[in-house]
Amino acid sequence: MTTTHVPNSPDSSRDPKALYGGKGSRRITVRDIAAAKARGEKWPMLTAYDAMTASVFDEAGIPVLLVGDSMGNCHLGYESTVPVTMDEIAVLSAAVVRGTKRAMIVADLPFGSYQEGPVQALRSATRLIKETGAGAVKLEGGERSAEQIKLLVEAGIPVMAHIGLTPQSVNAFGGYTVQGRGEEAAQQLLRDAKAVQDAGAFSVVLELVPAELAAEVTRTLHIPTVGIGAGSQCDAQVLVWTDMAGMTSGRVPRFVKQYAQLRDVLGDAARAFAEDVVDGAYPAEEHAFH
Ligand code: KIV
């Protein structure tokens, strides 16, 4: 008798490692993501920028990890995502792929790597897929990026789109403000969402969008929506990991829920280590070789 594995069947739904495609035997694919939407299942996504952190999230059962250009602010010490380069995305994406066995890894196309047109986008995306082993790329923009998405998808590269607040355009927006407010802006957001779906994107990030509008987009599209500051009705939710785990210093956006205070934990550990060294308590006899 043969048994068919049903991903995330009711008996496996409590084990996060059993979500969307088996117990670690293969990577999550776009088919698993499409099947989750068809079944009405919500899923989590986190950013990751290095192999070790990525391995923690992979073992925790996070099905999709984004090597986001948020690495600019959260990992590389830039003021925004704008300066992030292809080389930086490539090096960190390859590290995240090496640190994981199961998650789908999405590599972000940085500012300036696809805006010139579809051919530039294809060149950049091909490089990331070939050099890093990532399973998909993400790019920002709705109608304005539809031609790029179409060519990448035709070339066999899965694309996650990103609309609403698109941080690479922060200078044009004049800040990180909620998008899609008012009838005209809401209609534009709906047009953007349909444009990326029609172009072949397998999912779309909705960033800083009113919850009611995000819910309408989610109902309208057959591809999953991934919300960040877009209310509870999206098919998936993404957070920048340093925000989610309390590593970020200072104020975090209102939509962030912090599930730990890693910055305090790490600071305490560093202070305890320093104290032990100064006091001569470390290294102790058990740490020494003779
Ligand atoms: O770069 C990033 O981390 C992102 C997410 C916030 C969606 O684009």
py3Dmol code that shows the C-alpha trace and the ligand (Angstrom):
import py3Dmol

protein = """\
ATOM      1  CA  MET A   1       0.000   0.000   0.000  1.00  0.00           C
ATOM      2  CA  THR A   2       1.328   3.451  -0.811  1.00  0.00           C
ATOM      3  CA  THR A   3       0.597   6.496   1.288  1.00  0.00           C
ATOM      4  CA  THR A   4       0.412   9.987  -0.068  1.00  0.00           C
ATOM      5  CA  HIS A   5       1.990  12.725   2.000  1.00  0.00           C
ATOM      6  CA  VAL A   6      -0.369  15.649   2.359  1.00  0.00           C
ATOM      7  CA  PRO A   7       1.711  18.684   3.318  1.00  0.00           C
ATOM      8  CA  ASN A   8       0.402  20.303   6.457  1.00  0.00           C
ATOM      9  CA  SER A   9      -2.362  17.779   6.858  1.00  0.00           C
ATOM     10  CA  PRO A  10      -4.293  18.224  10.119  1.00  0.00           C
ATOM     11  CA  ASP A  11      -2.173  15.709  12.051  1.00  0.00           C
ATOM     12  CA  SER A  12       1.045  17.524  11.137  1.00  0.00           C
ATOM     13  CA  SER A  13      -0.188  21.074  11.487  1.00  0.00           C
ATOM     14  CA  ARG A  14       1.133  21.506  15.041  1.00  0.00           C
ATOM     15  CA  ASP A  15       4.717  20.743  14.008  1.00  0.00           C
ATOM     16  CA  PRO A  16       6.135  23.780  12.215  1.00  0.00           C
ATOM     17  CA  LYS A  17       8.800  21.590  10.589  1.00  0.00           C
ATOM     18  CA  ALA A  18       6.050  19.595   8.900  1.00  0.00           C
ATOM     19  CA  LEU A  19       4.554  22.590   7.137  1.00  0.00           C
ATOM     20  CA  TYR A  20       4.375  22.863   3.383  1.00  0.00           C
ATOM     21  CA  GLY A  21       6.151  19.897   1.953  1.00  0.00           C
ATOM     22  CA  GLY A  22       7.415  17.239   4.283  1.00  0.00           C
ATOM     23  CA  LYS A  23       9.811  16.870   7.176  1.00  0.00           C
ATOM     24  CA  GLY A  24      12.965  18.494   5.940  1.00  0.00           C
ATOM     25  CA  SER A  25      13.549  16.155   3.034  1.00  0.00           C
ATOM     26  CA  ARG A  26      13.393  18.872   0.396  1.00  0.00           C
ATOM     27  CA  ARG A  27      13.136  22.611  -0.022  1.00  0.00           C
ATOM     28  CA  ILE A  28       9.862  24.495  -0.130  1.00  0.00           C
ATOM     29  CA  THR A  29       8.867  25.383  -3.679  1.00  0.00           C
ATOM     30  CA  VAL A  30       6.468  27.805  -5.319  1.00  0.00           C
ATOM     31  CA  ARG A  31       4.047  24.889  -5.681  1.00  0.00           C
ATOM     32  CA  ASP A  32       3.929  24.466  -1.891  1.00  0.00           C
ATOM     33  CA  ILE A  33       3.242  28.195  -1.554  1.00  0.00           C
ATOM     34  CA  ALA A  34       0.431  28.054  -4.124  1.00  0.00           C
ATOM     35  CA  ALA A  35      -1.034  24.994  -2.399  1.00  0.00           C
ATOM     36  CA  ALA A  36      -1.021  26.824   0.944  1.00  0.00           C
ATOM     37  CA  LYS A  37      -3.132  29.621  -0.547  1.00  0.00           C
ATOM     38  CA  ALA A  38      -5.516  27.090  -2.078  1.00  0.00           C
ATOM     39  CA  ARG A  39      -5.938  25.483   1.360  1.00  0.00           C
ATOM     40  CA  GLY A  40      -6.328  28.840   3.087  1.00  0.00           C
ATOM     41  CA  GLU A  41      -3.211  28.313   5.235  1.00  0.00           C
ATOM     42  CA  LYS A  42      -1.232  31.233   6.567  1.00  0.00           C
ATOM     43  CA  TRP A  43       2.563  31.097   6.631  1.00  0.00           C
ATOM     44  CA  PRO A  44       5.430  33.075   8.184  1.00  0.00           C
ATOM     45  CA  MET A  45       8.427  34.627   6.447  1.00  0.00           C
ATOM     46  CA  LEU A  46      11.499  36.208   8.074  1.00  0.00           C
ATOM     47  CA  THR A  47      14.514  37.982   6.716  1.00  0.00           C
ATOM     48  CA  ALA A  48      17.956  36.412   7.188  1.00  0.00           C
ATOM     49  CA  TYR A  49      21.409  37.731   6.347  1.00  0.00           C
ATOM     50  CA  ASP A  50      23.836  35.035   7.523  1.00  0.00           C
ATOM     51  CA  ALA A  51      24.139  31.254   7.613  1.00  0.00           C
ATOM     52  CA  MET A  52      23.903  30.766  11.385  1.00  0.00           C
ATOM     53  CA  THR A  53      20.777  32.844  11.963  1.00  0.00           C
ATOM     54  CA  ALA A  54      19.206  31.323   8.851  1.00  0.00           C
ATOM     55  CA  SER A  55      19.839  27.820  10.221  1.00  0.00           C
ATOM     56  CA  VAL A  56      17.972  28.732  13.423  1.00  0.00           C
ATOM     57  CA  PHE A  57      14.936  29.904  11.433  1.00  0.00           C
ATOM     58  CA  ASP A  58      15.143  26.879   9.121  1.00  0.00           C
ATOM     59  CA  GLU A  59      15.159  24.519  12.104  1.00  0.00           C
ATOM     60  CA  ALA A  60      12.228  26.464  13.580  1.00  0.00           C
ATOM     61  CA  GLY A  61      10.257  25.640  10.429  1.00  0.00           C
ATOM     62  CA  ILE A  62      10.033  29.079   8.793  1.00  0.00           C
ATOM     63  CA  PRO A  63       9.191  28.062   5.216  1.00  0.00           C
ATOM     64  CA  VAL A  64      10.433  31.160   3.368  1.00  0.00           C
ATOM     65  CA  LEU A  65      13.491  33.281   4.208  1.00  0.00           C
ATOM     66  CA  LEU A  66      14.110  36.602   2.482  1.00  0.00           C
ATOM     67  CA  VAL A  67      17.635  37.877   2.046  1.00  0.00           C
ATOM     68  CA  GLY A  68      16.180  41.356   1.964  1.00  0.00           C
ATOM     69  CA  ASP A  69      17.913  44.569   1.074  1.00  0.00           C
ATOM     70  CA  SER A  70      16.867  45.533   4.616  1.00  0.00           C
ATOM     71  CA  MET A  71      20.377  44.129   5.236  1.00  0.00           C
ATOM     72  CA  GLY A  72      21.373  47.725   4.433  1.00  0.00           C
ATOM     73  CA  ASN A  73      19.917  49.034   7.702  1.00  0.00           C
ATOM     74  CA  CYS A  74      19.983  45.822   9.754  1.00  0.00           C
ATOM     75  CA  HIS A  75      23.285  44.191   8.899  1.00  0.00           C
ATOM     76  CA  LEU A  76      25.584  46.495   6.928  1.00  0.00           C
ATOM     77  CA  GLY A  77      25.148  49.746   8.840  1.00  0.00           C
ATOM     78  CA  TYR A  78      23.725  51.878   6.013  1.00  0.00           C
ATOM     79  CA  GLU A  79      21.020  54.499   6.614  1.00  0.00           C
ATOM     80  CA  SER A  80      18.601  52.858   4.151  1.00  0.00           C
ATOM     81  CA  THR A  81      18.321  50.039   1.607  1.00  0.00           C
ATOM     82  CA  VAL A  82      19.374  52.316  -1.253  1.00  0.00           C
ATOM     83  CA  PRO A  83      23.188  51.732  -1.132  1.00  0.00           C
ATOM     84  CA  VAL A  84      22.955  47.905  -1.035  1.00  0.00           C
ATOM     85  CA  THR A  85      24.809  46.312  -3.967  1.00  0.00           C
ATOM     86  CA  MET A  86      24.417  43.138  -6.028  1.00  0.00           C
ATOM     87  CA  ASP A  87      27.691  41.831  -4.576  1.00  0.00           C
ATOM     88  CA  GLU A  88      26.396  42.249  -1.020  1.00  0.00           C
ATOM     89  CA  ILE A  89      23.096  40.519  -1.801  1.00  0.00           C
ATOM     90  CA  ALA A  90      24.965  37.721  -3.593  1.00  0.00           C
ATOM     91  CA  VAL A  91      27.424  37.014  -0.767  1.00  0.00           C
ATOM     92  CA  LEU A  92      24.776  37.017   1.972  1.00  0.00           C
ATOM     93  CA  SER A  93      22.228  35.030  -0.089  1.00  0.00           C
ATOM     94  CA  ALA A  94      24.789  32.303  -0.709  1.00  0.00           C
ATOM     95  CA  ALA A  95      25.504  32.197   3.043  1.00  0.00           C
ATOM     96  CA  VAL A  96      21.787  31.880   3.859  1.00  0.00           C
ATOM     97  CA  VAL A  97      21.377  29.087   1.292  1.00  0.00           C
ATOM     98  CA  ARG A  98      24.373  27.245   2.825  1.00  0.00           C
ATOM     99  CA  GLY A  99      22.865  27.574   6.296  1.00  0.00           C
ATOM    100  CA  THR A 100      19.508  26.075   5.376  1.00  0.00           C
ATOM    101  CA  LYS A 101      18.094  22.791   4.121  1.00  0.00           C
ATOM    102  CA  ARG A 102      14.416  23.338   3.804  1.00  0.00           C
ATOM    103  CA  ALA A 103      13.337  26.981   3.486  1.00  0.00           C
ATOM    104  CA  MET A 104      12.803  28.620   0.119  1.00  0.00           C
ATOM    105  CA  ILE A 105      15.402  31.387  -0.088  1.00  0.00           C
ATOM    106  CA  VAL A 106      14.309  34.596  -1.799  1.00  0.00           C
ATOM    107  CA  ALA A 107      17.117  36.967  -2.830  1.00  0.00           C
ATOM    108  CA  ASP A 108      16.206  40.654  -3.078  1.00  0.00           C
ATOM    109  CA  LEU A 109      17.130  42.579  -6.211  1.00  0.00           C
ATOM    110  CA  PRO A 110      18.775  45.770  -4.896  1.00  0.00           C
ATOM    111  CA  PHE A 111      18.086  49.329  -6.029  1.00  0.00           C
ATOM    112  CA  GLY A 112      19.532  49.968  -9.492  1.00  0.00           C
ATOM    113  CA  SER A 113      19.714  46.298 -10.509  1.00  0.00           C
ATOM    114  CA  TYR A 114      16.404  46.082 -12.442  1.00  0.00           C
ATOM    115  CA  GLN A 115      14.964  49.589 -12.931  1.00  0.00           C
ATOM    116  CA  GLU A 116      16.622  50.037 -16.366  1.00  0.00           C
ATOM    117  CA  GLY A 117      14.339  47.396 -17.857  1.00  0.00           C
ATOM    118  CA  PRO A 118      13.615  43.701 -18.305  1.00  0.00           C
ATOM    119  CA  VAL A 119      17.008  42.798 -19.759  1.00  0.00           C
ATOM    120  CA  GLN A 120      18.904  44.345 -16.854  1.00  0.00           C
ATOM    121  CA  ALA A 121      16.498  42.615 -14.441  1.00  0.00           C
ATOM    122  CA  LEU A 122      17.105  39.260 -16.132  1.00  0.00           C
ATOM    123  CA  ARG A 123      20.866  39.709 -15.968  1.00  0.00           C
ATOM    124  CA  SER A 124      20.740  40.575 -12.263  1.00  0.00           C
ATOM    125  CA  ALA A 125      18.263  37.851 -11.325  1.00  0.00           C
ATOM    126  CA  THR A 126      20.129  35.199 -13.305  1.00  0.00           C
ATOM    127  CA  ARG A 127      23.330  36.098 -11.470  1.00  0.00           C
ATOM    128  CA  LEU A 128      21.658  35.764  -8.063  1.00  0.00           C
ATOM    129  CA  ILE A 129      19.997  32.449  -8.891  1.00  0.00           C
ATOM    130  CA  LYS A 130      23.164  30.955 -10.418  1.00  0.00           C
ATOM    131  CA  GLU A 131      25.703  32.243  -7.889  1.00  0.00           C
ATOM    132  CA  THR A 132      23.738  31.836  -4.673  1.00  0.00           C
ATOM    133  CA  GLY A 133      21.388  28.881  -5.102  1.00  0.00           C
ATOM    134  CA  ALA A 134      18.402  31.027  -4.083  1.00  0.00           C
ATOM    135  CA  GLY A 135      15.036  29.693  -5.243  1.00  0.00           C
ATOM    136  CA  ALA A 136      13.436  33.019  -6.152  1.00  0.00           C
ATOM    137  CA  VAL A 137      14.061  36.755  -6.357  1.00  0.00           C
ATOM    138  CA  LYS A 138      12.065  39.718  -5.099  1.00  0.00           C
ATOM    139  CA  LEU A 139      11.744  43.127  -6.697  1.00  0.00           C
ATOM    140  CA  GLU A 140       9.802  46.276  -5.887  1.00  0.00           C
ATOM    141  CA  GLY A 141       7.081  47.931  -7.952  1.00  0.00           C
ATOM    142  CA  GLY A 142       3.662  47.088  -9.381  1.00  0.00           C
ATOM    143  CA  GLU A 143       2.668  48.171 -12.891  1.00  0.00           C
ATOM    144  CA  ARG A 144       6.069  49.807 -13.339  1.00  0.00           C
ATOM    145  CA  SER A 145       7.893  46.485 -12.824  1.00  0.00           C
ATOM    146  CA  ALA A 146       5.447  44.198 -14.663  1.00  0.00           C
ATOM    147  CA  GLU A 147       7.607  43.838 -17.790  1.00  0.00           C
ATOM    148  CA  GLN A 148      10.608  42.868 -15.670  1.00  0.00           C
ATOM    149  CA  ILE A 149       8.572  40.249 -13.787  1.00  0.00           C
ATOM    150  CA  LYS A 150       7.196  38.818 -17.035  1.00  0.00           C
ATOM    151  CA  LEU A 151      10.637  38.269 -18.544  1.00  0.00           C
ATOM    152  CA  LEU A 152      12.068  36.711 -15.380  1.00  0.00           C
ATOM    153  CA  VAL A 153       9.126  34.322 -15.085  1.00  0.00           C
ATOM    154  CA  GLU A 154       9.422  33.393 -18.783  1.00  0.00           C
ATOM    155  CA  ALA A 155      13.090  32.633 -18.094  1.00  0.00           C
ATOM    156  CA  GLY A 156      12.108  30.265 -15.275  1.00  0.00           C
ATOM    157  CA  ILE A 157      12.876  32.514 -12.303  1.00  0.00           C
ATOM    158  CA  PRO A 158      10.160  32.673  -9.607  1.00  0.00           C
ATOM    159  CA  VAL A 159       9.445  36.267  -8.617  1.00  0.00           C
ATOM    160  CA  MET A 160       8.031  37.679  -5.395  1.00  0.00           C
ATOM    161  CA  ALA A 161       6.694  41.186  -6.066  1.00  0.00           C
ATOM    162  CA  HIS A 162       6.605  44.027  -3.519  1.00  0.00           C
ATOM    163  CA  ILE A 163       4.080  46.894  -3.589  1.00  0.00           C
ATOM    164  CA  GLY A 164       2.731  49.530  -1.217  1.00  0.00           C
ATOM    165  CA  LEU A 165       5.632  51.147   0.591  1.00  0.00           C
ATOM    166  CA  THR A 166       8.673  50.212  -1.482  1.00  0.00           C
ATOM    167  CA  PRO A 167      11.711  51.271   0.595  1.00  0.00           C
ATOM    168  CA  GLN A 168      14.036  51.632  -2.403  1.00  0.00           C
ATOM    169  CA  SER A 169      11.886  54.658  -3.361  1.00  0.00           C
ATOM    170  CA  VAL A 170      12.096  56.238   0.100  1.00  0.00           C
ATOM    171  CA  ASN A 171      13.593  59.404  -1.379  1.00  0.00           C
ATOM    172  CA  ALA A 172      10.617  59.773  -3.737  1.00  0.00           C
ATOM    173  CA  PHE A 173       8.049  58.938  -1.015  1.00  0.00           C
ATOM    174  CA  GLY A 174       9.717  61.390   1.387  1.00  0.00           C
ATOM    175  CA  GLY A 175       9.591  58.899   4.273  1.00  0.00           C
ATOM    176  CA  TYR A 176       8.194  55.548   5.391  1.00  0.00           C
ATOM    177  CA  THR A 177       4.474  56.347   5.292  1.00  0.00           C
ATOM    178  CA  VAL A 178       1.337  54.235   4.874  1.00  0.00           C
ATOM    179  CA  GLN A 179       0.427  53.781   1.189  1.00  0.00           C
ATOM    180  CA  GLY A 180      -2.929  53.256  -0.533  1.00  0.00           C
ATOM    181  CA  ARG A 181      -4.898  55.735   1.583  1.00  0.00           C
ATOM    182  CA  GLY A 182      -7.750  57.435  -0.298  1.00  0.00           C
ATOM    183  CA  GLU A 183      -9.769  56.136  -3.239  1.00  0.00           C
ATOM    184  CA  GLU A 184      -7.279  56.964  -5.990  1.00  0.00           C
ATOM    185  CA  ALA A 185      -4.275  55.477  -4.154  1.00  0.00           C
ATOM    186  CA  ALA A 186      -6.297  52.376  -3.232  1.00  0.00           C
ATOM    187  CA  GLN A 187      -7.307  51.834  -6.873  1.00  0.00           C
ATOM    188  CA  GLN A 188      -3.656  52.192  -7.927  1.00  0.00           C
ATOM    189  CA  LEU A 189      -2.606  49.610  -5.358  1.00  0.00           C
ATOM    190  CA  LEU A 190      -5.246  47.189  -6.660  1.00  0.00           C
ATOM    191  CA  ARG A 191      -4.006  47.789 -10.228  1.00  0.00           C
ATOM    192  CA  ASP A 192      -0.423  47.169  -9.080  1.00  0.00           C
ATOM    193  CA  ALA A 193      -1.434  43.928  -7.363  1.00  0.00           C
ATOM    194  CA  LYS A 194      -3.246  42.632 -10.462  1.00  0.00           C
ATOM    195  CA  ALA A 195      -0.367  43.722 -12.719  1.00  0.00           C
ATOM    196  CA  VAL A 196       2.226  41.686 -10.811  1.00  0.00           C
ATOM    197  CA  GLN A 197      -0.087  38.683 -10.647  1.00  0.00           C
ATOM    198  CA  ASP A 198      -0.782  38.895 -14.387  1.00  0.00           C
ATOM    199  CA  ALA A 199       2.957  39.213 -15.032  1.00  0.00           C
ATOM    200  CA  GLY A 200       3.458  35.858 -13.278  1.00  0.00           C
ATOM    201  CA  ALA A 201       4.686  36.724  -9.755  1.00  0.00           C
ATOM    202  CA  PHE A 202       4.138  33.785  -7.371  1.00  0.00           C
ATOM    203  CA  SER A 203       3.427  36.077  -4.398  1.00  0.00           C
ATOM    204  CA  VAL A 204       3.365  39.745  -3.498  1.00  0.00           C
ATOM    205  CA  VAL A 205       4.563  41.647  -0.438  1.00  0.00           C
ATOM    206  CA  LEU A 206       2.156  44.372   0.728  1.00  0.00           C
ATOM    207  CA  GLU A 207       4.086  46.841   2.880  1.00  0.00           C
ATOM    208  CA  LEU A 208       2.439  49.556   5.008  1.00  0.00           C
ATOM    209  CA  VAL A 209      -1.022  49.299   3.513  1.00  0.00           C
ATOM    210  CA  PRO A 210      -4.337  49.854   5.361  1.00  0.00           C
ATOM    211  CA  ALA A 211      -5.637  46.511   6.682  1.00  0.00           C
ATOM    212  CA  GLU A 212      -8.968  46.761   4.812  1.00  0.00           C
ATOM    213  CA  LEU A 213      -7.224  47.372   1.483  1.00  0.00           C
ATOM    214  CA  ALA A 214      -4.763  44.522   2.094  1.00  0.00           C
ATOM    215  CA  ALA A 215      -7.734  42.258   2.858  1.00  0.00           C
ATOM    216  CA  GLU A 216      -9.392  43.257  -0.414  1.00  0.00           C
ATOM    217  CA  VAL A 217      -6.188  42.584  -2.379  1.00  0.00           C
ATOM    218  CA  THR A 218      -5.849  39.199  -0.643  1.00  0.00           C
ATOM    219  CA  ARG A 219      -9.438  38.265  -1.567  1.00  0.00           C
ATOM    220  CA  THR A 220      -8.964  39.454  -5.146  1.00  0.00           C
ATOM    221  CA  LEU A 221      -5.672  37.729  -5.978  1.00  0.00           C
ATOM    222  CA  HIS A 222      -5.093  34.014  -6.470  1.00  0.00           C
ATOM    223  CA  ILE A 223      -1.409  34.403  -5.521  1.00  0.00           C
ATOM    224  CA  PRO A 224      -0.561  34.820  -1.806  1.00  0.00           C
ATOM    225  CA  THR A 225      -0.107  38.236  -0.250  1.00  0.00           C
ATOM    226  CA  VAL A 226       2.691  38.653   2.289  1.00  0.00           C
ATOM    227  CA  GLY A 227       1.868  41.445   4.717  1.00  0.00           C
ATOM    228  CA  ILE A 228       4.185  43.730   6.633  1.00  0.00           C
ATOM    229  CA  GLY A 229       2.235  46.464   8.361  1.00  0.00           C
ATOM    230  CA  ALA A 230      -0.772  45.395   6.294  1.00  0.00           C
ATOM    231  CA  GLY A 231      -3.125  43.895   8.900  1.00  0.00           C
ATOM    232  CA  SER A 232      -4.107  40.339   9.690  1.00  0.00           C
ATOM    233  CA  GLN A 233      -5.886  39.226   6.530  1.00  0.00           C
ATOM    234  CA  CYS A 234      -2.854  38.629   4.297  1.00  0.00           C
ATOM    235  CA  ASP A 235      -1.998  35.033   3.417  1.00  0.00           C
ATOM    236  CA  ALA A 236       1.465  35.348   4.989  1.00  0.00           C
ATOM    237  CA  GLN A 237       3.302  37.734   7.300  1.00  0.00           C
ATOM    238  CA  VAL A 238       6.906  38.862   7.066  1.00  0.00           C
ATOM    239  CA  LEU A 239       9.073  40.641   9.618  1.00  0.00           C
ATOM    240  CA  VAL A 240      12.665  41.792   9.550  1.00  0.00           C
ATOM    241  CA  TRP A 241      14.289  39.312  11.927  1.00  0.00           C
ATOM    242  CA  THR A 242      16.212  41.906  13.947  1.00  0.00           C
ATOM    243  CA  ASP A 243      12.907  43.692  14.673  1.00  0.00           C
ATOM    244  CA  MET A 244      11.080  40.439  15.480  1.00  0.00           C
ATOM    245  CA  ALA A 245      13.768  39.272  17.921  1.00  0.00           C
ATOM    246  CA  GLY A 246      14.514  42.605  19.601  1.00  0.00           C
ATOM    247  CA  MET A 247      18.025  43.087  18.152  1.00  0.00           C
ATOM    248  CA  THR A 248      17.210  46.452  16.590  1.00  0.00           C
ATOM    249  CA  SER A 249      18.278  49.439  18.674  1.00  0.00           C
ATOM    250  CA  GLY A 250      15.823  52.245  19.360  1.00  0.00           C
ATOM    251  CA  ARG A 251      12.302  52.564  18.057  1.00  0.00           C
ATOM    252  CA  VAL A 252      10.728  49.841  15.924  1.00  0.00           C
ATOM    253  CA  PRO A 253       7.720  50.437  13.648  1.00  0.00           C
ATOM    254  CA  ARG A 254       4.263  50.110  15.220  1.00  0.00           C
ATOM    255  CA  PHE A 255       3.411  46.969  13.237  1.00  0.00           C
ATOM    256  CA  VAL A 256       6.360  45.039  14.731  1.00  0.00           C
ATOM    257  CA  LYS A 257       5.794  42.523  17.512  1.00  0.00           C
ATOM    258  CA  GLN A 258       8.986  41.664  19.370  1.00  0.00           C
ATOM    259  CA  TYR A 259       9.147  38.007  20.354  1.00  0.00           C
ATOM    260  CA  ALA A 260      12.429  38.304  22.301  1.00  0.00           C
ATOM    261  CA  GLN A 261      14.865  40.917  23.571  1.00  0.00           C
ATOM    262  CA  LEU A 262      18.049  39.573  21.992  1.00  0.00           C
ATOM    263  CA  ARG A 263      19.839  42.909  22.197  1.00  0.00           C
ATOM    264  CA  ASP A 264      19.569  42.827  25.998  1.00  0.00           C
ATOM    265  CA  VAL A 265      20.525  39.129  26.169  1.00  0.00           C
ATOM    266  CA  LEU A 266      23.630  39.671  24.018  1.00  0.00           C
ATOM    267  CA  GLY A 267      24.602  42.857  25.848  1.00  0.00           C
ATOM    268  CA  ASP A 268      24.328  41.067  29.201  1.00  0.00           C
ATOM    269  CA  ALA A 269      26.453  38.178  27.910  1.00  0.00           C
ATOM    270  CA  ALA A 270      29.141  40.566  26.614  1.00  0.00           C
ATOM    271  CA  ARG A 271      29.182  42.486  29.926  1.00  0.00           C
ATOM    272  CA  ALA A 272      29.429  39.253  31.953  1.00  0.00           C
ATOM    273  CA  PHE A 273      32.319  38.036  29.753  1.00  0.00           C
ATOM    274  CA  ALA A 274      34.123  41.375  30.154  1.00  0.00           C
ATOM    275  CA  GLU A 275      33.692  41.267  33.928  1.00  0.00           C
ATOM    276  CA  ASP A 276      35.018  37.695  34.130  1.00  0.00           C
ATOM    277  CA  VAL A 277      38.097  38.611  32.064  1.00  0.00           C
ATOM    278  CA  VAL A 278      38.829  41.674  34.194  1.00  0.00           C
ATOM    279  CA  ASP A 279      38.307  39.687  37.428  1.00  0.00           C
ATOM    280  CA  GLY A 280      40.357  36.708  36.222  1.00  0.00           C
ATOM    281  CA  ALA A 281      37.309  34.399  36.530  1.00  0.00           C
ATOM    282  CA  TYR A 282      37.607  33.444  32.870  1.00  0.00           C
ATOM    283  CA  PRO A 283      39.257  31.287  31.692  1.00  0.00           C
ATOM    284  CA  ALA A 284      38.825  28.885  34.622  1.00  0.00           C
ATOM    285  CA  GLU A 285      40.657  25.581  35.091  1.00  0.00           C
ATOM    286  CA  GLU A 286      38.099  23.675  32.964  1.00  0.00           C
ATOM    287  CA  HIS A 287      38.807  25.942  29.969  1.00  0.00           C
ATOM    288  CA  ALA A 288      42.578  25.438  30.023  1.00  0.00           C
ATOM    289  CA  PHE A 289      44.810  22.896  28.236  1.00  0.00           C
ATOM    290  CA  HIS A 290      47.821  21.315  29.968  1.00  0.00           C
TER     291      HIS A 290
END
"""
ligand_1 = """\
8
KIV
O 14.188 43.919 2.438
C 13.299 43.462 3.164
O 13.565 42.967 4.266
C 11.929 43.527 2.696
C 10.862 43.084 3.637
C 10.605 44.128 4.628
C 9.640 42.654 2.926
O 11.695 43.937 1.614
"""
view = py3Dmol.view(width=600, height=400)
view.addModel(protein, "pdb")
view.setStyle({"model": 0}, {"cartoon": {"style": "trace"}})
view.addModel(ligand_1, "xyz")
view.setStyle({"model": 1}, {"stick": {}})
view.zoomTo()
view.show()
